[in-house]
Amino acid sequence: MKRNQVQVIVLSLTGTLASISIGYSGVQFFGKNAMYMIATGMLGLGTGGAIGQILVEKRKQRVVQTQLRQ
C-alpha cells in the first residue's frame, strides 16, 4: 500500500472515532440534536481533509510532455 493511502485510512479512522466520542459527549451534555450536528461536522471535516490531501498529491504529480522533432 502506498504511504498516501495509509495516511488517508488513518485520517478517516481518526475522524470516525473522534466523531463517535464527541457525539457521545454531545448527547450526554446537550441532547440528541447536538449529537447529530457534532457528528455531521466531524464527518465533514474528515472528508474535507481526505479530499484535500488527495488534491495536494495530484498537484505534485509531474506532467511530462514530449515534442516532436521537425
Backbone torsions as a table, in degrees:
resi	resn	phi	psi	omega
1	MET	NA	141.7	178.3
2	LYS	-70.6	157.8	178.8
3	ARG	-63.2	-38.7	-179.5
4	ASN	-62.3	-40.7	179.2
5	GLN	-64.0	-39.9	179.3
6	VAL	-64.5	-41.5	179.3
7	GLN	-63.7	-40.9	179.2
8	VAL	-64.9	-41.4	179.5
9	ILE	-65.0	-44.9	-180.0
10	VAL	-63.9	-42.2	178.7
11	LEU	-63.0	-41.2	179.5
12	SER	-65.9	-43.9	178.9
13	LEU	-64.8	-40.8	178.7
14	THR	-63.7	-43.0	177.7
15	GLY	-62.2	-40.1	179.2
16	THR	-65.5	-47.7	179.5
17	LEU	-63.9	-38.2	178.0
18	ALA	-65.7	-40.5	-179.9
19	SER	-66.3	-35.9	177.9
20	ILE	-66.8	-47.0	-177.1
21	SER	-69.1	-41.8	178.5
22	ILE	-68.9	-37.6	177.4
23	GLY	-63.3	-40.5	177.5
24	TYR	-63.5	-44.8	177.6
25	SER	-61.7	-40.1	179.5
26	GLY	-61.3	-42.5	-179.1
27	VAL	-70.1	-30.4	178.4
28	GLN	-70.8	-37.6	-174.6
29	PHE	-96.6	-37.6	-170.0
30	PHE	-115.4	-20.5	179.8
31	GLY	116.0	176.7	-173.5
32	LYS	-64.1	-42.3	-177.7
33	ASN	-65.1	-35.5	177.6
34	ALA	-65.2	-36.6	178.2
35	MET	-60.9	-44.3	180.0
36	TYR	-64.4	-40.9	-179.7
37	MET	-66.0	-43.9	-179.1
38	ILE	-66.6	-44.5	179.7
39	ALA	-62.6	-40.6	178.3
40	THR	-65.5	-41.4	177.6
41	GLY	-62.2	-44.1	179.2
42	MET	-66.8	-37.9	176.6
43	LEU	-62.9	-41.4	177.5
44	GLY	-63.4	-41.4	178.1
45	LEU	-64.6	-42.3	178.6
46	GLY	-64.2	-42.6	178.8
47	THR	-65.8	-44.3	178.7
48	GLY	-61.9	-39.8	177.6
49	GLY	-64.5	-42.4	179.7
50	ALA	-66.2	-43.6	179.4
51	ILE	-66.3	-41.1	178.3
52	GLY	-60.6	-39.9	179.3
53	GLN	-66.8	-38.9	178.2
54	ILE	-65.2	-41.2	179.3
55	LEU	-64.7	-39.0	177.8
56	VAL	-63.6	-41.8	179.3
57	GLU	-64.6	-37.7	178.7
58	LYS	-65.8	-35.5	178.6
59	ARG	-68.4	-28.8	-178.7
60	LYS	-74.9	-21.4	-178.1
61	GLN	-65.5	135.2	-178.4
62	ARG	-87.5	141.9	176.8
63	VAL	-104.8	124.1	179.9
64	VAL	-107.3	122.5	178.4
65	GLN	-113.6	137.0	178.3
66	THR	-108.0	144.5	178.1
67	GLN	-115.0	140.4	178.0
68	LEU	-80.0	140.0	176.2
69	ARG	-81.9	139.3	-179.9
70	GLN	-108.6	NA	NA
